Amino acid sequence: KDTPWDMLTLAFDQGHFGFVEFLLDGPLQHLRTTLSTRRTEREPYLHVLVRTQQLRLAKKFIQWGVSPNATDDWGRTALFCCKTPEAVQLMVEHGADASAQNNSKQSVTEVWNKGLNAPQVKKMTAALFAAMSKVGNVDLGKATQQWFGDLLVGTKTTLLPHAKRLGVTPSSVWTVPNLGIS
């Protein structure tokens, strides 16, 4: 016999996010409190929503108690799945840990750098800096600070104000030996 979770999971797996929203706003409201413990076969629901740009529904999931820091089987939070600056902003403003590392000890920015094109990575990183600056989160982690320092070299005018507000300054980042500059 099919359960309400079966119906919700099927709608999720088939990408019927409007129907998922309808179910959780209506007949399956009672399931909202347990959303954080549910997942598709491979990843938490929030990861799927962020990866597929269903940001309005992702925000609702967070408001219903789903943690933006829940991890998948590889140790990635939803922030690792972001593909747009808007998604980054949503996750950070709702408590995503920008210093998180996956099971391979890679930071969010390292994963983005490997999986996205350079212009997109710069936009995402700028959004990460802006959102972190807005919420006052300064815990970047050493690897992330080095990567930000490398990015800042070519984009001082757009990122430097955010970097300074976070305490990441030319003297603290740009002298990192692997950047080859001082």
C-alpha positions as CSV (number, residue, x, y, z in Angstrom):
1,K,0.0,0.0,0.0
2,D,1.3,3.4,-0.9
3,T,2.0,5.9,1.9
4,P,1.9,9.7,1.7
5,W,5.7,9.6,1.7
6,D,5.6,7.4,-1.4
7,M,3.5,10.0,-3.2
8,L,5.8,12.8,-2.1
9,T,9.0,10.9,-3.0
10,L,7.6,10.0,-6.4
11,A,6.7,13.6,-7.2
12,F,10.2,14.7,-6.1
13,D,12.0,12.0,-8.1
14,Q,10.0,13.0,-11.2
15,G,10.6,16.7,-10.8
16,H,7.0,17.7,-10.1
17,F,8.0,20.4,-7.6
18,G,4.7,22.3,-8.0
19,F,2.9,19.2,-7.0
20,V,5.3,18.7,-4.0
21,E,4.5,22.2,-2.9
22,F,0.8,21.6,-3.3
23,L,0.9,18.5,-1.2
24,L,2.9,20.1,1.6
25,D,0.8,23.2,1.6
26,G,-2.4,21.2,1.7
27,P,-3.2,17.5,2.3
28,L,0.3,16.5,3.5
29,Q,1.0,19.5,5.8
30,H,1.5,17.1,8.7
31,L,4.7,15.7,7.0
32,R,6.5,19.1,7.2
33,T,7.9,18.4,10.6
34,T,9.7,15.3,9.4
35,L,11.1,16.7,6.1
36,S,14.6,17.1,7.5
37,T,14.9,13.3,8.0
38,R,13.7,12.4,4.5
39,R,15.7,12.2,1.4
40,T,15.7,10.9,-2.1
41,E,17.7,7.8,-2.7
42,R,21.0,9.7,-2.7
43,E,20.5,13.2,-1.2
44,P,18.3,15.3,1.1
45,Y,15.4,17.0,-0.5
46,L,16.9,20.5,0.1
47,H,19.9,19.5,-2.0
48,V,17.6,18.6,-4.9
49,L,15.7,21.8,-4.6
50,V,18.8,24.0,-4.6
51,R,20.5,22.0,-7.5
52,T,17.3,22.3,-9.6
53,Q,16.8,26.0,-8.8
54,Q,13.5,25.5,-6.9
55,L,14.5,28.3,-4.6
56,R,11.1,29.4,-3.5
57,L,10.3,25.8,-2.4
58,A,13.8,25.5,-0.8
59,K,13.1,28.5,1.3
60,K,9.8,27.0,2.4
61,F,11.6,23.8,3.4
62,I,14.0,25.8,5.5
63,Q,11.1,27.6,7.1
64,W,9.6,24.2,7.8
65,G,12.7,23.2,9.7
66,V,15.0,21.6,7.2
67,S,18.6,22.4,8.0
68,P,20.7,24.0,5.3
69,N,23.7,22.2,6.8
70,A,22.3,18.7,6.4
71,T,24.7,16.5,4.5
72,D,24.4,13.9,1.7
73,D,26.3,10.7,1.5
74,W,29.4,12.6,0.3
75,G,29.3,15.1,3.2
76,R,28.1,18.0,1.0
77,T,25.6,20.5,2.3
78,A,23.1,22.2,0.1
79,L,25.6,25.1,-0.4
80,F,27.8,22.7,-2.4
81,C,24.8,22.2,-4.8
82,C,24.3,25.8,-5.6
83,K,24.6,26.9,-9.2
84,T,23.5,30.5,-9.0
85,P,24.3,33.5,-6.8
86,E,20.6,33.6,-5.7
87,A,20.9,30.1,-4.3
88,V,24.1,30.9,-2.5
89,Q,22.5,34.0,-0.9
90,L,19.4,31.9,0.2
91,M,21.5,29.2,1.8
92,V,24.0,31.6,3.6
93,E,21.2,33.9,4.8
94,H,19.4,30.9,6.3
95,G,22.5,29.6,8.2
96,A,24.5,27.5,5.7
97,D,28.0,27.0,7.0
98,A,30.3,28.5,4.3
99,S,33.4,26.8,5.9
100,A,31.9,23.3,5.6
101,Q,34.0,20.6,3.9
102,N,32.8,17.4,2.2
103,N,34.1,13.9,3.0
104,S,37.1,14.6,0.8
105,K,38.0,17.7,2.9
106,Q,37.2,20.0,0.0
107,S,35.6,23.4,0.7
108,V,32.6,24.7,-1.1
109,T,34.7,27.0,-3.3
110,E,37.0,24.1,-4.2
111,V,34.1,22.1,-5.4
112,W,32.6,25.0,-7.3
113,N,36.0,25.6,-8.9
114,K,36.1,22.1,-10.2
115,G,32.5,21.8,-11.4
116,L,31.6,25.3,-12.8
117,N,33.1,27.6,-15.4
118,A,35.4,30.4,-14.2
119,P,32.9,33.3,-14.7
120,Q,30.2,31.4,-12.9
121,V,32.6,30.6,-10.0
122,K,33.5,34.3,-9.7
123,K,29.7,35.2,-9.5
124,M,29.1,32.5,-6.9
125,T,32.1,33.6,-4.8
126,A,31.1,37.2,-5.0
127,A,27.6,36.2,-3.8
128,L,29.1,34.0,-1.0
129,F,31.2,37.0,0.2
130,A,28.3,39.4,0.0
131,A,25.9,37.0,1.8
132,M,28.5,36.2,4.5
133,S,29.3,39.9,4.9
134,K,25.6,40.6,5.3
135,V,25.0,38.0,8.0
136,G,28.4,38.6,9.7
137,N,29.8,35.1,9.2
138,V,33.6,35.4,9.2
139,D,34.6,31.7,9.5
140,L,35.9,31.0,6.0
141,G,38.5,28.3,6.8
142,K,42.1,28.5,5.7
143,A,41.7,26.7,2.3
144,T,38.7,28.9,1.4
145,Q,40.6,32.1,2.4
146,Q,43.5,31.1,0.1
147,W,41.1,30.4,-2.7
148,F,39.3,33.7,-2.2
149,G,42.7,35.4,-2.1
150,D,43.5,33.9,-5.5
151,L,40.2,35.1,-6.9
152,L,40.5,38.6,-5.4
153,V,43.8,39.1,-7.3
154,G,41.8,39.6,-10.6
155,T,38.6,41.2,-9.1
156,K,39.7,43.6,-6.4
157,T,37.2,46.2,-7.2
158,T,34.1,44.0,-6.8
159,L,35.1,41.7,-4.0
160,L,37.6,43.7,-1.9
161,P,34.9,45.7,0.1
162,H,33.2,42.4,1.1
163,A,36.6,40.8,1.9
164,K,37.6,43.6,4.1
165,R,34.3,43.4,6.1
166,L,35.1,39.8,6.7
167,G,38.6,40.5,7.8
168,V,40.2,39.0,4.7
169,T,42.7,41.7,3.6
170,P,45.5,41.9,1.1
171,S,48.0,41.5,3.9
172,S,46.3,38.4,5.3
173,V,45.6,36.6,2.0
174,W,47.6,37.9,-0.9
175,T,50.9,37.0,0.6
176,V,50.0,33.3,0.7
177,P,53.0,31.6,-0.8
178,N,51.1,29.5,-3.4
179,L,49.7,32.8,-5.0
180,G,53.2,33.9,-5.9
181,I,52.6,37.5,-5.1
182,S,52.9,39.9,-2.2
